[in-house]
Amino acid sequence: MRRINAIIAALVLLETAAYGGYRVYASHNGPEVPEVHVPTTMAIGEAPVFLGKAEARYTLVEFGDYQCPPCAAAAPAVEKLIDQSQGKLKFVFRQYPLPFHEKAHEAAVAALSAKEAGKYYPVHRALYALNTKVDTGKIAQILKEAGVTSVTAKATATAEEQLLATKRDGDAMSLVGTPSFFLCTPAGIIYRLTGPEQATALMR
């Protein structure tokens, strides 16, 4: 029995070494986490706003929608993961409103417009706290409570441009829906995750 256990342990070590030291498996979602062969800049976008320590070596990216129930359900897990990463992980949320969600685009523009005032993630959190029950009045109230008293035409135009860029990046990365999670590593490898919790096993 000891000999069998030793052989199994050796095989696990060999498998780990074959993937450059990363544990590329998920406990319940298949044996390996697939890689996405695109530039890191495509995954994180231009001028990303990070949640977490800027010097963190790993970046968790989510393409999400404020009227997407699974996105709203995942939001607390993402924040908990960052808090428990001991400074290894930062987060980028990319706006990917789905066309059949009536107010998702409006909410995404509001969050992106709040970047100009440095209020992107406060607005982001408040929108998800609505638990998909998003409407124009609630969006306006969230902006007001975040201290975003006015949104310039320039900020709105920039937000629309960023949404178009994110849509192009998402299409290039073969997104099939929201939420879509990716982990960008210091080695330049990008993993497509089935959920944010998979990032833990992939970080050294």
Secondary structure, 3 states (H helix, E strand, C coil): CHHHHHHHHHHHHHHHHHCCCCCCCCCCCCCCCCECCCCHHHHHCCCCCCECCCCCCEEEEEEECCCCHHHHHHHHHHHHHHHCCCCCEEEEEEECCCCCCCCHHHHHHHHHHHHHHCCHHHHHHHHHHCCCCCCHHHHHHHHHHCCCCCCCHHHHHHHHHHHHHHHHHHHHCCCCCCCEEEEECCCCCEEEECCCCHHHHHCC
